[in-house]
């Protein structure tokens, strides 16, 4: 999106300064939040969040969101009010806008490499233990299907949630793909309001690592049900 790139270059001195040291990451996230909101509003795109219950942002969470659009990154940056980081594919290190963040506050992972995945989740665990929230798209990518379908979830974030006793917040959007699907290069974009449903936190304090698959399936079912309720995204039966 051109508006994101423009905002990024205008804010570059501030983003660069606050990306230099981990103790500055809270400020970096505030600037990222502003960049996401301002660049989207500039082209007539806004975000609406419907909460199942109020979220206490004084503690860390693992935020699991469905992924149909590059707008999801801006939306999650705006949603999460505490210090946070994304985990995503390692190619984002080379992105025009994402590169700065994935070389600093965010964590890239090469899912083709077990060692890369191990190191990425170890680093994520360290940041969660220091009070940061993890934002992750458990499908691992934006699917090629159009209209999009909710894909299978990777196991990593659910094992991590149980190991560290971190609650999971399921987040779904059923219409963001209609405003901008994937990068927008194929179907373009249009103004509108991206509507997100923010589920209540799923607690993991009583679970063991043997419950990882059932936790993954539970979160998938919660998100699938929310999408069906919104009656926009096609979800496999």
C-alpha positions as CSV (number, residue, x, y, z in Angstrom):
1,X,0.0,0.0,0.0
2,X,1.4,3.3,-1.1
3,X,0.0,5.2,1.9
4,X,1.9,2.8,4.3
5,X,5.2,3.4,2.4
6,X,4.7,7.1,2.4
7,X,3.9,7.2,6.2
8,X,6.9,4.9,6.8
9,X,9.3,7.2,5.1
10,X,7.9,10.3,6.8
11,X,8.3,8.6,10.2
12,X,11.6,6.9,9.4
13,X,13.8,9.0,11.8
14,X,11.5,8.2,14.7
15,X,11.1,4.5,13.8
16,X,14.8,4.1,13.3
17,X,15.7,5.7,16.6
18,X,13.2,3.7,18.7
19,X,14.2,0.4,16.9
20,X,17.8,0.6,18.1
21,X,17.4,-0.7,21.6
22,X,14.9,-3.2,23.1
23,X,14.0,-0.8,26.0
24,X,12.7,1.6,23.3
25,X,10.4,-1.1,21.7
26,X,7.2,0.2,23.6
27,X,7.7,3.5,21.9
28,X,8.4,1.8,18.6
29,X,5.1,-0.1,18.9
30,X,3.2,3.2,19.6
31,X,4.6,4.7,16.4
32,X,3.7,1.5,14.5
33,X,0.2,1.7,15.9
34,X,-0.1,5.3,14.7
35,X,1.4,4.5,11.3
36,X,-1.1,1.7,10.8
37,X,-4.1,3.8,11.8
38,X,-3.0,7.0,9.9
39,X,-1.9,5.3,6.7
40,X,-5.2,3.3,6.5
41,X,-7.4,6.4,7.3
42,X,-5.6,8.3,4.6
43,X,-7.1,6.0,2.0
44,X,-10.5,5.6,3.7
45,X,-9.9,2.3,5.6
46,X,-10.8,2.1,9.3
47,X,-10.9,-0.7,11.9
48,X,-13.7,-1.7,14.3
49,X,-13.2,-4.1,17.2
50,X,-16.1,-5.9,18.9
51,X,-14.9,-7.3,22.3
52,X,-16.5,-10.4,23.8
53,X,-15.2,-9.0,27.1
54,X,-12.9,-6.2,28.2
55,X,-9.2,-7.1,27.9
56,X,-6.8,-6.3,30.7
57,X,-3.7,-5.3,28.8
58,X,-1.5,-5.2,31.9
59,X,-0.5,-8.9,31.2
60,X,0.9,-10.6,28.2
61,X,-1.2,-12.6,25.7
62,X,-0.7,-14.7,22.6
63,X,-3.1,-13.1,20.0
64,X,-4.1,-15.6,17.3
65,X,-5.8,-14.0,14.3
66,X,-7.0,-15.3,11.0
67,X,-5.1,-13.9,8.0
68,X,-6.6,-12.7,4.8
69,X,-5.1,-9.3,4.1
70,X,-2.0,-7.2,4.7
71,X,-4.3,-4.9,6.6
72,X,-4.3,-7.5,9.4
73,X,-0.9,-6.3,10.5
74,X,-2.1,-2.7,10.9
75,X,-5.3,-4.0,12.6
76,X,-3.4,-6.1,15.2
77,X,-0.9,-3.3,15.9
78,X,-3.9,-1.0,16.7
79,X,-5.7,-3.7,18.7
80,X,-2.9,-4.7,21.1
81,X,-2.4,-2.0,23.7
82,X,0.7,-3.3,25.5
83,X,4.2,-3.9,24.3
84,X,4.1,-6.5,21.6
85,X,5.8,-8.3,18.7
86,X,4.8,-10.3,15.7
87,X,6.2,-13.6,14.6
88,X,6.1,-14.2,10.8
89,X,7.8,-15.7,7.8
90,X,11.5,-14.8,7.4
91,X,10.9,-13.1,4.0
92,X,9.4,-10.2,5.9
93,X,13.0,-9.2,7.0
94,X,13.4,-7.9,3.4
95,X,10.2,-6.1,3.1
96,X,10.2,-2.3,2.5
97,X,8.2,-1.5,5.6
98,X,8.3,-4.8,7.6
99,X,12.1,-5.1,7.3
100,X,12.9,-2.6,10.1
101,X,10.5,-4.3,12.5
102,X,11.5,-7.9,11.7
103,X,15.1,-7.1,12.2
104,X,14.3,-5.6,15.6
105,X,11.2,-6.0,17.6
106,X,9.5,-8.8,15.6
107,X,10.7,-12.4,15.1
108,X,11.2,-13.9,11.7
109,X,11.0,-17.7,11.3
110,X,11.9,-20.0,8.5
111,X,9.3,-22.7,8.8
112,X,11.3,-25.0,6.5
113,X,14.1,-25.1,9.1
114,X,13.5,-26.9,12.4
115,X,16.4,-25.0,13.9
116,X,15.1,-21.7,12.8
117,X,11.7,-22.5,14.3
118,X,13.3,-23.6,17.6
119,X,15.3,-20.4,17.9
120,X,12.4,-18.2,17.0
121,X,10.1,-19.8,19.6
122,X,12.8,-19.7,22.2
123,X,13.2,-15.9,21.5
124,X,9.4,-15.5,21.6
125,X,9.3,-17.3,25.0
126,X,11.9,-14.9,26.4
127,X,9.9,-11.8,25.3
128,X,6.6,-13.2,26.6
129,X,8.3,-13.8,30.0
130,X,9.4,-10.1,29.9
131,X,5.7,-9.1,29.6
132,X,5.4,-8.6,25.8
133,X,2.4,-10.0,23.9
134,X,2.9,-12.2,20.8
135,X,0.8,-11.6,17.7
136,X,0.7,-14.5,15.4
137,X,-1.3,-15.7,12.4
138,X,-1.6,-19.5,13.2
139,X,-2.5,-20.4,9.6
140,X,1.1,-19.3,8.7
141,X,0.2,-17.5,5.6
142,X,-2.6,-15.9,3.5
143,X,-4.2,-18.8,1.6
144,X,-4.5,-18.7,-2.2
145,X,-8.3,-19.4,-1.9
146,X,-10.6,-16.6,-3.0
147,X,-12.9,-16.1,-1.1
148,X,-10.5,-17.1,1.7
149,X,-10.9,-20.1,3.9
150,X,-9.7,-20.6,7.4
151,X,-6.7,-22.8,7.0
152,X,-5.1,-25.4,9.3
153,X,-3.3,-24.0,12.4
154,X,0.4,-24.6,13.2
155,X,1.1,-26.1,16.6
156,X,3.8,-23.8,17.8
157,X,1.9,-21.0,19.5
158,X,-0.4,-23.4,21.4
159,X,2.6,-25.4,22.8
160,X,4.2,-22.1,23.8
161,X,1.0,-20.8,25.5
162,X,0.8,-24.0,27.6
163,X,4.5,-24.0,28.5
164,X,4.4,-20.4,29.7
165,X,0.8,-20.4,31.0
166,X,-0.1,-17.5,28.7
167,X,-3.8,-16.9,27.7
168,X,-4.7,-16.9,24.0
169,X,-6.9,-14.3,22.5
170,X,-8.7,-15.4,19.3
171,X,-9.3,-12.6,16.8
172,X,-11.3,-12.9,13.6
173,X,-12.3,-10.7,10.7
174,X,-14.8,-11.8,8.2
175,X,-14.7,-8.8,5.8
176,X,-11.1,-7.4,5.7
177,X,-10.4,-9.5,2.6
178,X,-13.3,-7.7,0.8
179,X,-11.5,-4.4,1.4
180,X,-8.0,-5.6,0.5
181,X,-7.3,-9.2,-0.2
182,X,-3.7,-10.3,0.4
183,X,-1.5,-7.5,-0.9
184,X,-4.2,-5.9,-3.0
185,X,-2.3,-6.4,-6.3
186,X,-4.9,-8.7,-7.9
187,X,-8.2,-7.1,-6.9
188,X,-7.2,-3.7,-5.6
189,X,-8.7,-2.1,-2.5
190,X,-11.6,0.0,-1.6
191,X,-12.5,2.2,1.4
192,X,-14.4,0.6,4.2
193,X,-14.4,-0.5,7.8
194,X,-12.6,-3.8,8.7
195,X,-14.6,-5.4,11.4
196,X,-12.9,-7.7,14.0
197,X,-14.3,-9.9,16.6
198,X,-12.1,-10.1,19.7
199,X,-12.9,-13.3,21.7
200,X,-12.4,-13.6,25.5
201,X,-9.0,-15.0,26.5
202,X,-8.6,-18.8,26.5
203,X,-6.8,-19.7,29.7
204,X,-4.0,-22.3,29.7
205,X,-3.0,-22.4,33.3
206,X,-4.5,-25.8,34.0
207,X,-3.3,-27.4,30.8
208,X,-0.3,-29.6,30.2
209,X,1.8,-30.0,27.0
210,X,-0.3,-33.1,26.1
211,X,-3.2,-30.7,25.7
212,X,-1.5,-28.7,22.9
213,X,-3.5,-30.3,20.1
214,X,-6.8,-30.0,21.9
215,X,-6.1,-26.4,22.6
216,X,-5.2,-25.7,19.0
217,X,-8.5,-27.4,17.9
218,X,-10.5,-25.4,20.5
219,X,-9.1,-22.1,19.3
220,X,-9.7,-23.1,15.7
221,X,-13.3,-24.0,16.5
222,X,-13.9,-20.7,18.4
223,X,-12.5,-18.8,15.4
224,X,-14.4,-20.9,12.9
225,X,-17.7,-20.3,14.8
226,X,-17.1,-16.6,15.0
227,X,-16.5,-16.4,11.2
228,X,-19.6,-18.4,10.5
229,X,-21.5,-16.1,12.7
230,X,-20.3,-13.1,10.7
231,X,-21.3,-15.2,7.6
232,X,-18.7,-13.8,5.3
233,X,-15.6,-16.1,5.2
234,X,-16.0,-19.6,3.9
235,X,-15.0,-22.1,6.5
236,X,-14.5,-25.9,5.8
237,X,-17.2,-28.1,7.2
